Structures are given as structure tokens and as C-alpha cells.
Amino acid sequence: MKVNSALDSPQNFFAAQSINNRANDLNRLLDGISQSIRTIEEADNGITALTTLVEQANSIAQESLSEIRAAEGFASITGTVDLSVFDDLVTDSNGAIANGDDVNFTFFHEDVNSGAPITVGVNIATGDTIYDVVGTINSTATINPYLKASVDSNGRLKIESLYDGGIIRVGDGTTSPGADGFAFLGLDDLVGVEDTVATTRLAGSIVAGRTVTSKVSAAGKVNGKYEAGAQLDAAGFIDNFGTAATDDVTITLRVDDTSVIIGSYIDTDTIQELVDDINNSALSSSVTASFNVDTGRIELDYAETVGQAEITIESNDGTSTGDIAFGFASGVTGYGTIGGAADITLAAGDAAGEILNFVGTSANLTQFRDDYNNVREQIDGLVQDANYRGVNLLNGDDLTTYFNEDRDNSLVTDGVDFTSTGLGLDEVNFLTSLDVQNAIDATDAALASVRNFGTSIANDLAIIQTRRDFTESTINTLEAGADDLTLADQNEEGANLLALQTRQTLGVTSLSLASQSQQAVLRLF
């Protein structure tokens, strides 16, 4: 029986109405579920494109590092301050630079025995600009074959070595500008307080590459090779301190902010013992020591992540006065640094140290820097555009998908901040190999984050698609159930129709027969 109204069958009518209402509610939810699928699909489109951009940024940084390594034999430093805007370095420094302050720039040959250091002293006077400083350096005949000064496109002081393996040293002169003065010039990251026997100075060496070497061992060769078992005094590294425990010197290494005492040594300790102590120290992941039996030099190889190191040698409170002459980095001690052609004499309690900066390269990274920063900007633009109907999963928005009419069954897809800042991709300068390595590490981490989020939303998408299919099936079931309660049974109605048709046919036949009978009777008359 067909139910058209509550009068036909109240129970069936209202039950069917309730079922249809739920089906309608789920139909409306189905629209929301479908829109959630589109939102996640748009986020997935963004992730695909974002992955390409982050990989591109990583490739640029990798190429920059390759460029640095190809040219790292030529040391170079670049300041961090735009000095081109100042018409008077003294006046505009607000007291950081005084009239008559001196800054020394020194060139050292890679081999301490190849030639004496060459220094140009720049005396900064009232009215001088950064271009006057550059002019002084470049016009000094003794140093301009070795160093070149310039002002880069950002107004920063740049000093480049013109010799492969050459080392640049920056330090205070007769009248030191002090820490504030070096900071004003943008050179404060390169200099620090160094011990120099009985006093201190502000200075720092800029090393080409990642390796510093000592002078050649004076112990000589055995069977054509230098020996790591040679004693430190015979090698000429530590001499005249004696062999008593109180006659030792202490060697300390600093890597960035971590200082470690490597050990204390007397004349009879060997080169190999010193090398082993360095390699077994807490700095072993940052610096590796070795002795080259072919060149006779101790080599210290610093990791790519190291920005600055320091070597300090101190005579302990014994009674002996002795000499050190390691010759690391710029080390020609006759000119005020560690080791070299002339020894440094240390009395009890004296110390000598040198700061080493691994920032120098003559590679032109300007285009790499600009390309990287441009990709970084494109990442921000892409993330901003990766939204669907106002929901942007790549810019921190969350997406809630409801699965039932009571809205108490849902799935929350957490959004992420995939802007360049959110990914940890800072604007770069690419002034040092450490800057480039940091950019590589940042892009590696960003790429991992993007890929992990892609996996996460793919899982959410699969869940939502499954629930969509389930909801569609549920709607079909509900609608069929409502029909069962209100629509007539087709088989029953068909049988009734057939019976009616049969009755009608029989009636017509009966009338026809009756009519024929009457006609037959009439014919009898």
C-alpha cells in the first residue's frame, strides 16, 4: 500500500520522514566532505611545488659550497656593515673610532718559511671614508701585490688575498680602535683577545680552506720520511723547557665557543702523542689532527661547521723559560704570532695564542646568494596561493571534516607554517662557508618537513575518501529504507493490476456473450 500522508499509515509515514531527514543531513555533510578532499588536494599540489622549490634552494646552496671549495685557496674577508653611507668614519662612529686609531692588515704566506709577513697599517683620521681606507691599502706598494681591498655592492669593506694559500690577518695597531671600533668597521666577528706573551691584543687570522699546518719538523727524515715519533724539542716545536713535570707547557684549543685543554707537554713528548691527544679530545668531531710524514707538518683539519678556532700555548709555573715554534696559520713568531721561523720565548706563566677564522674565500657568491633569496621569496608566494576557499593548510590553517549529522565524529587535519620563516629558511648573505653549510642544513631539514607533511595529509585524504564512500552508501541505504516504508510493493500492485485487468476482461466477455444470446433469441421470432 502506498503511503501518501500520515492518514494512510502514521507509523510508516513519520518513520520514513525521520530516515529521509537523516539522509538529507548526510547529503549536506557529503558536500562538506567533498570540499575537504579538494582542500587537501590543493595542499598536496602546493607540497609538490614546494618540494621542487626547496630542492632548488638546496641545489643553489650546494653549488655555492662547491664554488667555495674550488676557490678556497684564496682567502677573503667581507665586513658586515655598510660603511659607504658614512662621510666621516671618526665622527659618524659616535666615539667607536677615534682620530688616529690604527688597524693593521697583514698578508702571510701559507708556508712560514716562504717569506716574511707584509703589513699595511691604516691610520684613520677625521674626515676619512671607507674609500680612503681602501685607497691606503691598495696604494701601499709593499702589500698590493698580495692583498686587494674594495668596497662591495653593499658598501662593506672587502679584503682579498691574491696568492693561493695566503693568509690574511686583521689586528690593532699602535693605537687600537678597540672592540667597539672593530664592530663599527664590521670586523668584530674576525678579531678577539689573543695572548701575546706578557700582554694581549685584538686580532684574528683568516685562513683559506679548512686546514692549518705547522712548520716543518726540524727532526729531519729517516729513510726519506719524517717521523711522528720524533720528540717535540727535536722537531723544534717545544724547546728548552726541560723534562721535569714543572717544565711543561699547556696547549688549549678552542672551537667556536668550546675550549678544551689538550694536554701538557715537555721536551721529550712526541709529535704523535700531541696528535693523539687532539684526536681523543672532546673536540674530535670538530678538528682532526695528523702528521704528514712526507711534508713533516702537523695538520689540523677543521669541520665545515667550524667558524672560528683558537690555539693557545701557555708556559706553566715552573722555573724554565723555553721557546715554542709551531707555526700554525700565520705563525711567524718573530712578528708576534705563534711559531714559525723565529721562536716565541715563554717564561713561567706566559701565553701566546692565535685566533683562526675559517671564513675566507675569493669565490663570487653574489649570484648564488641572490638566487637563493629569490627562491625563498617564491616559497612565501607559493604558500600564500595554496589555499582553497579560504583554508590554507600550508599557512597554519586547520581543516575539520565532519562525518555525521551530530558533528561529533570528525577528523582534524592540522595545518603547518611552510613559509620560509616557518621552514627555517632565513635570508642568506653567503659570506662564509659556514653560512652556506647552514643554508644546506636548513634546506635539508625543510625538505624533510615538507615530505613528512605530504605523507601525513595523504593519510588524512585516504580516511576522508573512505568516509565519503561510506556516507554515500549510507545515504543510499537510508533512502531505500524510507521507500520501503512509504512506497507500495510493486509485485503486489502488479498482481492487483493483473487481477483487475482480468476482471475487466471477463466482464467485457460476459457482456458480449449476453448480447449474443439476446440476438440469438430474437432471431427465433
C-alpha positions as CSV (number, residue, x, y, z in Angstrom):
1,M,0.0,0.0,0.0
2,K,1.3,3.4,-0.9
3,V,1.6,5.9,2.0
4,N,1.0,9.4,0.8
5,S,0.3,11.0,4.2
6,A,0.1,10.3,7.8
7,L,-3.5,9.4,7.4
8,D,-2.5,6.4,5.3
9,S,-0.1,5.0,7.9
10,P,1.1,7.3,10.6
11,Q,3.8,5.0,11.9
12,N,5.3,4.4,8.4
13,F,4.9,8.0,7.3
14,F,6.8,9.5,10.3
15,A,9.5,6.8,10.4
16,A,10.2,7.3,6.7
17,Q,10.3,11.1,7.2
18,S,12.9,10.7,10.0
19,I,15.0,8.4,7.8
20,N,14.8,10.9,4.9
21,N,15.8,13.7,7.2
22,R,19.0,11.9,8.2
23,A,19.7,11.1,4.6
24,N,19.3,14.8,3.7
25,D,21.6,15.8,6.6
26,L,24.2,13.4,5.4
27,N,23.8,14.7,1.8
28,R,24.7,18.1,3.1
29,L,27.7,16.7,5.0
30,L,28.7,15.0,1.8
31,D,29.2,18.3,0.2
32,G,31.5,19.4,3.1
33,I,33.4,16.1,2.9
34,S,33.9,16.6,-0.9
35,Q,35.2,20.2,-0.2
36,S,37.6,18.9,2.4
37,I,39.0,16.5,-0.2
38,R,39.5,19.4,-2.6
39,T,41.2,21.4,0.2
40,I,43.7,18.6,0.8
41,E,44.3,18.1,-2.9
42,E,45.2,21.8,-3.2
43,A,47.6,21.4,-0.3
44,D,49.1,18.4,-2.0
45,N,49.5,20.5,-5.1
46,G,51.3,23.1,-3.0
47,I,53.5,20.5,-1.4
48,T,54.6,19.1,-4.8
49,A,55.6,22.6,-6.0
50,L,57.1,23.5,-2.6
51,T,59.3,20.4,-2.7
52,T,60.6,21.5,-6.0
53,L,61.4,25.0,-4.7
54,V,63.1,23.7,-1.6
55,E,65.2,21.2,-3.6
56,Q,66.1,24.1,-5.9
57,A,67.3,26.2,-2.9
58,N,69.3,23.2,-1.6
59,S,70.9,22.8,-5.0
60,I,71.9,26.5,-5.1
61,A,73.5,26.2,-1.7
62,Q,75.3,23.0,-2.7
63,E,76.6,24.8,-5.8
64,S,77.8,27.7,-3.6
65,L,79.7,25.3,-1.4
66,S,81.3,23.7,-4.5
67,E,82.3,27.2,-5.7
68,I,83.8,27.9,-2.3
69,R,85.8,24.7,-2.3
70,A,87.0,25.3,-5.8
71,A,88.3,28.7,-4.8
72,E,89.1,28.3,-1.1
73,G,92.8,28.5,-1.7
74,F,92.4,32.3,-1.8
75,A,91.4,33.9,1.5
76,S,88.9,36.7,1.5
77,I,87.0,38.6,4.2
78,T,84.0,40.8,3.9
79,G,82.8,43.1,6.7
80,T,79.2,43.1,8.0
81,V,78.5,46.9,8.0
82,D,77.6,49.2,5.1
83,L,80.3,51.9,5.6
84,S,79.6,53.7,2.3
85,V,76.9,55.7,4.0
86,F,79.4,57.4,6.3
87,D,81.1,60.6,5.2
88,D,83.4,60.6,8.2
89,L,84.3,57.4,9.9
90,V,85.5,59.1,13.0
91,T,82.6,61.5,13.5
92,D,79.9,59.1,12.4
93,S,81.1,56.3,14.6
94,N,79.9,58.2,17.7
95,G,83.2,57.6,19.5
96,A,83.8,54.0,18.4
97,I,86.6,55.2,16.2
98,A,89.0,57.9,17.4
99,N,91.2,60.2,15.3
100,G,94.5,58.3,14.9
101,D,93.3,54.8,15.5
102,D,95.3,52.1,13.7
103,V,94.1,48.9,12.0
104,N,96.8,46.5,10.6
105,F,96.1,44.3,7.6
106,T,98.8,41.6,7.2
107,F,99.5,39.0,4.5
108,F,101.2,35.8,5.4
109,H,102.5,33.1,3.0
110,E,101.0,29.7,3.5
111,D,104.5,28.4,4.2
112,V,106.0,30.3,7.1
113,N,109.4,29.9,5.5
114,S,108.4,31.3,2.1
115,G,108.7,34.9,3.1
116,A,108.2,37.5,5.8
117,P,104.7,38.8,6.6
118,I,103.8,42.1,4.9
119,T,101.7,44.6,6.9
120,V,99.9,47.8,6.0
121,G,98.9,50.0,8.8
122,V,95.8,52.1,8.2
123,N,95.6,55.2,10.3
124,I,92.1,56.5,10.4
125,A,91.9,60.3,10.6
126,T,88.9,62.6,11.0
127,G,87.3,63.1,7.6
128,D,88.3,59.7,6.2
129,T,85.8,57.5,4.5
130,I,85.9,53.8,3.8
131,Y,87.1,54.6,0.3
132,D,90.2,56.3,1.9
133,V,90.9,53.1,3.9
134,V,90.7,51.1,0.6
135,G,92.9,53.6,-1.1
136,T,95.6,53.4,1.6
137,I,95.7,49.6,1.3
138,N,95.8,49.5,-2.5
139,S,98.3,52.2,-2.8
140,T,100.9,50.6,-0.5
141,A,103.4,49.2,-2.9
142,T,104.7,46.5,-0.5
143,I,101.3,44.8,0.0
144,N,99.3,45.5,-3.1
145,P,100.8,42.5,-5.0
146,Y,99.4,40.3,-2.2
147,L,96.2,41.9,-1.0
148,K,93.4,43.8,-2.7
149,A,90.9,46.0,-0.9
150,S,87.5,47.1,-2.2
151,V,84.0,48.2,-1.2
152,D,81.4,45.7,-2.3
153,S,78.0,46.4,-3.7
154,N,76.6,46.6,-0.2
155,G,79.1,49.1,1.0
156,R,81.1,46.7,3.1
157,L,84.9,46.5,3.3
158,K,86.3,43.5,1.4
159,I,89.9,42.3,1.6
160,E,91.1,39.5,-0.8
161,S,94.3,37.5,-0.9
162,L,95.9,37.4,-4.4
163,Y,98.0,34.4,-3.5
164,D,96.8,30.8,-3.3
165,G,97.1,29.7,0.3
166,G,97.8,33.1,1.6
167,I,96.5,34.1,5.0
168,I,95.0,37.5,5.9
169,R,95.4,38.9,9.4
170,V,93.5,41.8,10.9
171,G,94.6,43.4,14.2
172,D,95.0,46.5,16.1
173,G,98.0,48.8,15.5
174,T,99.8,51.2,17.8
175,T,96.6,52.9,18.8
176,S,93.9,50.2,18.9
177,P,90.3,51.1,17.9
178,G,89.1,48.6,20.5
179,A,86.2,46.2,20.2
180,D,83.8,48.9,19.5
181,G,85.9,50.3,16.7
182,F,86.2,46.8,15.0
183,A,82.4,46.4,15.4
184,F,81.8,49.7,13.7
185,L,84.0,48.6,10.8
186,G,82.1,45.3,10.6
187,L,85.2,43.3,11.5
188,D,84.4,42.3,15.1
189,D,83.5,38.7,14.2
190,L,87.0,38.2,13.0
191,V,89.0,39.5,15.9
192,G,89.3,38.7,19.5
193,V,91.6,38.9,22.5
194,E,94.8,37.0,21.9
195,D,97.5,36.3,24.3
196,T,100.9,37.6,23.2
197,V,103.5,36.5,25.8
198,A,103.1,39.2,28.5
199,T,100.2,41.1,27.1
200,T,97.1,40.8,24.9
201,R,95.9,42.2,21.6
202,L,92.8,42.3,19.4
203,A,93.5,40.3,16.2
204,G,92.5,37.4,14.1
205,S,93.7,35.4,11.2
206,I,91.6,34.5,8.1
207,V,92.6,31.1,6.8
208,A,92.0,29.8,3.3
209,G,90.3,26.4,3.3
210,R,89.7,24.3,6.4
211,T,93.3,23.1,7.2
212,V,96.1,24.8,9.1
213,T,99.6,23.3,9.2
214,S,102.6,23.7,11.4
215,K,106.1,24.5,10.2
216,V,108.3,21.6,9.0
217,S,109.7,19.4,11.7
218,A,113.3,20.1,12.4
219,A,114.0,16.5,13.4
220,G,114.8,15.5,9.8
221,K,113.9,12.4,7.8
222,V,114.6,8.8,8.4
223,N,114.7,6.7,5.3
224,G,113.2,9.5,3.3
225,K,110.2,10.1,5.7
226,Y,109.6,12.4,8.7
227,E,108.8,10.6,11.9
228,A,105.8,11.2,14.0
229,G,107.7,9.6,16.9
230,A,110.2,12.5,17.0
231,Q,110.3,14.4,20.2
232,L,108.8,17.9,20.3
233,D,112.1,19.5,21.2
234,A,113.9,17.8,18.3
235,A,111.1,18.8,16.0
236,G,111.6,22.4,17.1
237,F,108.0,22.8,18.3
238,I,108.8,23.0,22.0
239,D,112.3,23.6,23.1
240,N,114.4,24.4,26.2
241,F,111.6,23.8,28.7
242,G,113.3,20.7,30.1
243,T,111.9,17.4,31.1
244,A,110.7,17.9,34.6
245,A,106.9,17.9,35.3
246,T,107.1,21.5,36.2
247,D,108.7,22.5,32.9
248,D,105.7,21.7,30.8
249,V,103.6,23.9,28.5
250,T,99.8,23.5,28.2
251,I,98.1,23.5,24.8
252,T,94.5,24.6,24.6
253,L,92.2,24.5,21.5
254,R,89.0,26.5,21.2
255,V,86.4,25.7,18.5
256,D,83.8,28.4,18.3
257,D,82.5,28.6,21.9
258,T,84.1,25.4,23.2
259,S,87.6,25.4,24.8
260,V,89.4,22.2,25.7
261,I,92.8,21.7,27.3
262,I,94.5,19.2,25.0
263,G,97.3,18.4,27.4
264,S,100.6,19.5,29.0
265,Y,103.9,18.7,27.3
266,I,107.6,18.6,27.9
267,D,110.5,18.5,25.6
268,T,110.6,14.7,25.4
269,D,106.9,14.2,24.5
270,T,106.4,13.2,20.8
271,I,104.6,14.6,17.9
272,Q,102.3,11.5,17.8
273,E,101.4,12.0,21.4
274,L,100.2,15.5,20.7
275,V,98.3,14.3,17.6
276,D,96.6,11.5,19.6
277,D,95.6,13.9,22.4
278,I,93.9,16.2,19.9
279,N,92.0,13.3,18.2
280,N,90.9,11.9,21.6
281,S,89.7,15.2,23.0
282,A,86.1,16.4,23.2
283,L,86.8,18.4,20.0
284,S,87.4,15.3,17.9
285,S,84.2,15.8,15.9
286,S,85.3,19.4,15.0
287,V,89.0,19.1,14.4
288,T,91.2,16.2,13.3
289,A,95.0,16.2,13.8
290,S,97.5,14.3,11.7
291,F,101.2,14.3,11.0
292,N,102.2,14.3,7.3
293,V,105.4,12.1,7.1
294,D,106.0,13.5,3.6
295,T,105.9,17.2,4.4
296,G,106.9,17.0,8.1
297,R,104.0,19.1,9.2
298,I,101.3,18.7,11.8
299,E,97.9,19.2,10.1
300,L,94.7,20.3,11.8
301,D,91.6,19.8,9.7
302,Y,88.5,21.6,10.9
303,A,85.0,20.6,10.1
304,E,82.8,22.6,7.7
305,T,80.6,23.7,10.7
306,V,83.5,25.4,12.4
307,G,83.5,29.2,12.1
308,Q,86.4,30.1,14.4
309,A,89.1,28.4,16.3
310,E,91.9,29.4,18.6
311,I,95.2,27.9,19.6
312,T,96.8,28.9,22.9
313,I,100.1,27.7,24.4
314,E,100.9,28.6,28.0
315,S,104.1,28.0,30.0
316,N,103.2,26.6,33.4
317,D,104.5,27.9,36.6
318,G,107.8,26.1,36.5
319,T,111.3,27.6,36.6
320,S,112.2,27.1,33.0
321,T,112.0,29.6,30.2
322,G,111.6,28.0,26.8
323,D,110.6,28.5,23.2
324,I,107.7,27.5,21.1
325,A,107.6,27.5,17.3
326,F,104.6,25.6,15.9
327,G,104.0,28.0,13.0
328,F,100.2,27.2,12.7
329,A,98.3,29.5,10.3
330,S,100.1,32.9,10.1
331,G,102.6,31.7,12.6
332,V,105.8,33.5,12.3
333,T,106.6,34.3,15.9
334,G,109.1,36.9,15.2
335,Y,106.2,39.0,14.0
336,G,104.0,38.4,17.1
337,T,102.2,35.2,16.3
338,I,102.6,31.5,17.2
339,G,105.6,29.6,16.0
340,G,107.5,30.0,12.7
341,A,110.9,31.0,11.6
342,A,111.6,32.7,14.9
343,D,110.7,31.2,18.3
344,I,108.4,32.8,20.9
345,T,110.1,32.7,24.3
346,L,107.7,31.9,27.1
347,A,108.7,32.5,30.7
348,A,106.7,30.9,33.5
349,G,103.0,32.0,33.3
350,D,103.4,33.5,29.8
351,A,101.0,32.5,27.0
352,A,100.7,33.0,23.3
353,G,97.6,32.5,21.2
354,E,96.1,33.0,17.8
355,I,92.5,33.2,16.6
356,L,91.8,31.4,13.3
357,N,88.7,32.3,11.2
358,F,87.5,29.8,8.5
359,V,85.5,32.4,6.6
360,G,87.8,33.3,3.7
361,T,87.1,32.5,0.1
362,S,87.5,34.6,-3.1
363,A,84.6,32.8,-4.7
364,N,81.9,35.2,-6.1
365,L,78.8,34.1,-4.4
366,T,76.7,37.1,-5.1
367,Q,74.6,35.4,-7.8
368,F,74.1,32.3,-5.7
369,R,73.0,34.5,-2.8
370,D,70.5,36.4,-4.9
371,D,69.2,33.2,-6.5
372,Y,68.7,31.6,-3.1
373,N,66.9,34.6,-1.6
374,N,64.7,34.8,-4.7
375,V,63.7,31.1,-4.3
376,R,63.0,31.9,-0.7
377,E,60.6,34.7,-1.7
378,Q,58.9,32.4,-4.2
379,I,58.3,29.9,-1.4
380,D,56.4,32.6,0.5
381,G,54.3,33.4,-2.6
382,L,53.5,29.8,-3.3
383,V,52.4,29.1,0.2
384,Q,50.2,32.2,0.2
385,D,48.5,30.9,-3.0
386,A,48.0,27.3,-1.9
387,N,44.5,27.9,-0.4
388,Y,41.1,26.5,-1.2
389,R,38.0,28.5,-0.3
390,G,40.0,30.4,2.4
391,V,41.6,27.4,4.0
392,N,45.4,27.2,3.6
393,L,46.9,24.1,5.2
394,L,50.4,25.3,4.3
395,N,50.0,28.6,6.1
396,G,48.8,27.4,9.5
397,D,45.1,26.8,9.0
398,D,43.5,23.6,10.3
399,L,40.8,21.7,8.5
400,T,38.0,19.9,10.3
401,T,35.9,17.4,8.4
402,Y,32.6,16.2,10.0
403,F,31.3,12.7,9.2
404,N,27.9,12.5,10.9
405,E,24.9,14.8,11.3
406,D,25.5,15.3,15.0
407,R,29.0,16.7,14.2
408,D,30.6,14.6,17.0
409,N,32.6,12.4,14.6
410,S,35.3,14.3,12.8
411,L,38.9,14.4,11.6
412,V,41.1,17.4,12.1
413,T,43.9,17.9,9.6
414,D,46.5,20.1,11.3
415,G,48.0,22.8,9.1
416,V,51.6,23.8,9.1
417,D,53.6,27.0,8.6
418,F,55.5,26.4,5.5
419,T,56.5,30.0,4.8
420,S,60.3,30.5,4.5
421,T,60.3,31.5,8.1
422,G,58.3,28.5,9.2
423,L,60.6,26.2,7.4
424,G,63.7,27.9,9.0
425,L,65.0,29.3,5.7
426,D,66.5,32.6,6.7
427,E,67.7,35.2,4.2
428,V,71.3,34.5,3.4
429,N,74.5,36.5,2.8
430,F,76.8,33.6,1.9
431,L,79.8,35.5,3.3
432,T,81.4,32.3,4.6
433,S,81.4,28.6,4.0
434,L,79.7,28.2,7.4
435,D,76.8,30.4,6.1
436,V,76.5,28.2,3.1
437,Q,76.7,25.0,5.2
438,N,74.0,26.4,7.5
439,A,71.8,27.0,4.4
440,I,72.3,23.4,3.2
441,D,71.4,22.1,6.6
442,A,68.3,24.3,6.8
443,T,67.1,23.2,3.3
444,D,67.7,19.6,4.2
445,A,65.6,20.0,7.3
446,A,62.9,21.9,5.4
447,L,62.7,19.2,2.7
448,A,62.2,16.5,5.4
449,S,59.4,18.6,7.0
450,V,57.6,19.1,3.6
451,R,57.9,15.4,2.7
452,N,56.6,14.3,6.2
453,F,53.6,16.6,5.9
454,G,52.9,15.2,2.4
455,T,52.7,11.7,3.9
456,S,50.5,13.0,6.8
457,I,47.9,14.6,4.6
458,A,47.9,11.7,2.2
459,N,46.8,9.6,5.1
460,D,44.1,12.0,6.1
461,L,42.9,12.2,2.4
462,A,42.6,8.4,2.3
463,I,40.5,8.5,5.5
464,I,38.2,11.2,4.2
465,Q,37.7,9.5,0.9
466,T,36.8,6.3,2.7
467,R,34.3,8.1,4.9
468,R,32.9,9.8,1.8
469,D,32.2,6.4,0.1
470,F,30.7,5.2,3.4
471,T,28.5,8.2,3.6
472,E,27.3,7.8,0.1
473,S,26.4,4.1,0.8
474,T,24.7,5.1,4.0
475,I,22.6,7.7,2.1
476,N,21.5,5.1,-0.4
477,T,20.6,2.7,2.3
478,L,18.5,5.3,4.2
479,E,16.7,6.4,1.1
480,A,15.9,2.8,0.2
481,G,14.6,2.2,3.7
482,A,12.3,5.2,3.6
483,D,11.0,4.0,0.3
484,D,10.3,0.6,1.8
485,L,8.0,2.3,4.3
486,T,6.0,4.5,2.0
487,L,6.1,3.1,-1.5
488,A,3.7,0.3,-2.5
489,D,5.1,-3.2,-3.2
490,Q,5.5,-3.4,-6.9
491,N,4.8,-7.2,-7.0
492,E,1.6,-6.8,-5.0
493,E,0.4,-3.9,-7.0
494,G,1.3,-5.7,-10.2
495,A,-0.8,-8.7,-9.2
496,N,-3.7,-6.4,-8.2
497,L,-3.5,-4.7,-11.6
498,L,-3.4,-8.0,-13.4
499,A,-6.4,-9.2,-11.4
500,L,-8.3,-6.0,-12.2
501,Q,-7.4,-6.4,-15.8
502,T,-8.7,-10.0,-15.7
503,R,-11.9,-9.0,-14.1
504,Q,-12.4,-6.3,-16.6
505,T,-11.8,-8.7,-19.5
506,L,-14.2,-11.2,-18.0
507,G,-16.8,-8.6,-17.6
508,V,-16.5,-7.5,-21.2
509,T,-16.6,-11.1,-22.3
510,S,-19.7,-11.7,-20.2
511,L,-21.5,-8.7,-21.7
512,S,-20.5,-9.8,-25.1
513,L,-21.9,-13.3,-24.5
514,A,-25.1,-11.9,-23.1
515,S,-25.6,-9.7,-26.1
516,Q,-25.0,-12.6,-28.4
517,S,-27.6,-14.7,-26.5
518,Q,-30.2,-11.9,-26.8
519,Q,-29.6,-11.6,-30.5
520,A,-30.0,-15.4,-31.0
521,V,-33.4,-15.4,-29.1
522,L,-34.6,-12.6,-31.3
523,R,-33.8,-14.5,-34.4
524,L,-36.3,-17.2,-33.4
525,F,-39.1,-14.7,-33.9
